[in-house]
Amino acid sequence: MNRECQVWTIKENYKLGADIQSKVLAFAFSLSAEIERNLISQRTKESLCRVKAEGRHLGRPFGFKYQKLEKHAEQVYQMHDNFATKAKIARTFGVSWITVHRFLQR
């Protein structure tokens, strides 16, 4: 409205311009959008509380146990002993080089 733009909806045939009717209509749309956002937020919070009450863990999983590398530990150590780069080892087993680095450090 400050830039004097007009929005016309084809399906519902609304016209939003600079007149008072458009301001009322825009206010009604913004109010209904705010109510819908509040309802979505409320449903999300209720769902999270329900999941937490069921005892399920919310958020990121606890700790990484190097499952992909544990299965091939002997091969990883052998490649490292043969001076293969951590990046090459990582590409071979489908992990990042930092995962290989941490695996070898422990």
C-alpha positions as CSV (number, residue, x, y, z in Angstrom):
1,M,0.0,0.0,0.0
2,N,2.9,2.4,0.7
3,R,4.2,1.7,-2.8
4,E,0.8,2.1,-4.4
5,C,0.8,-1.4,-5.8
6,Q,-2.4,-3.2,-6.5
7,V,-3.0,-6.9,-6.0
8,W,-5.9,-8.6,-7.8
9,T,-6.9,-12.2,-7.1
10,I,-8.4,-13.8,-10.1
11,K,-10.3,-16.7,-8.5
12,E,-11.9,-14.8,-5.6
13,N,-11.9,-11.5,-7.4
14,Y,-10.4,-9.4,-4.6
15,K,-8.7,-6.1,-5.3
16,L,-6.2,-4.8,-2.8
17,G,-5.2,-1.2,-3.5
18,A,-4.9,2.0,-1.6
19,D,-8.6,2.4,-0.6
20,I,-10.2,1.8,2.8
21,Q,-11.9,-1.4,1.7
22,S,-8.6,-2.9,0.7
23,K,-7.1,-1.9,4.0
24,V,-9.9,-3.7,5.9
25,L,-9.6,-6.7,3.7
26,A,-5.8,-6.8,4.2
27,F,-6.3,-6.5,7.9
28,A,-8.8,-9.4,7.8
29,F,-6.3,-11.6,5.9
30,S,-3.4,-10.8,8.2
31,L,-5.6,-11.5,11.2
32,S,-6.7,-14.9,9.8
33,A,-3.0,-15.7,9.0
34,E,-1.9,-14.8,12.5
35,I,-4.6,-17.1,14.0
36,E,-3.6,-19.9,11.7
37,R,0.1,-19.5,12.7
38,N,-0.9,-19.6,16.4
39,L,-3.0,-22.8,15.8
40,I,-0.1,-24.5,14.0
41,S,2.3,-23.5,16.8
42,Q,-0.2,-24.9,19.4
43,R,-0.6,-28.2,17.6
44,T,3.2,-28.5,17.2
45,K,3.7,-27.9,20.9
46,E,1.0,-30.4,21.9
47,S,2.5,-33.0,19.6
48,L,6.0,-32.5,21.0
49,C,4.6,-32.8,24.6
50,R,2.8,-36.0,23.7
51,V,5.9,-37.5,22.1
52,K,8.0,-36.5,25.2
53,A,5.3,-38.0,27.5
54,E,5.6,-41.3,25.6
55,G,9.3,-41.3,26.5
56,R,10.7,-40.9,23.0
57,H,13.8,-38.8,22.5
58,L,13.4,-35.5,20.7
59,G,16.1,-33.9,18.6
60,R,19.4,-35.1,17.3
61,P,20.3,-38.8,18.1
62,F,22.9,-39.4,20.8
63,G,26.5,-39.9,19.8
64,F,27.9,-41.5,16.7
65,K,29.4,-44.9,17.1
66,Y,31.2,-45.1,13.8
67,Q,29.0,-48.0,12.6
68,K,30.2,-47.7,9.0
69,L,33.9,-47.9,10.0
70,E,33.5,-50.4,12.8
71,K,32.5,-53.1,10.3
72,H,35.7,-52.5,8.3
73,A,38.0,-51.5,11.1
74,E,40.8,-53.8,10.0
75,Q,40.7,-52.6,6.4
76,V,40.6,-48.9,7.6
77,Y,43.7,-49.4,9.7
78,Q,45.4,-51.3,6.9
79,M,44.7,-48.5,4.4
80,H,46.0,-46.0,7.0
81,D,49.2,-48.0,7.5
82,N,49.7,-48.0,3.7
83,F,49.7,-44.2,3.8
84,A,46.2,-43.8,2.2
85,T,44.8,-40.3,2.8
86,K,41.9,-39.9,5.2
87,A,39.9,-38.4,2.3
88,K,40.5,-41.6,0.2
89,I,39.5,-43.8,3.2
90,A,36.4,-41.7,3.7
91,R,35.3,-41.9,0.1
92,T,35.8,-45.7,0.2
93,F,33.4,-46.1,3.1
94,G,31.0,-43.2,2.4
95,V,31.8,-41.1,5.4
96,S,33.6,-37.7,5.9
97,W,37.3,-37.4,6.4
98,I,36.8,-36.0,9.9
99,T,34.9,-39.2,10.8
100,V,37.9,-41.2,9.7
101,H,40.2,-38.9,11.6
102,R,38.2,-39.3,14.9
103,F,37.9,-43.0,14.3
104,L,41.7,-43.3,14.0
105,Q,42.3,-41.1,17.1
106,R,40.4,-43.2,19.5
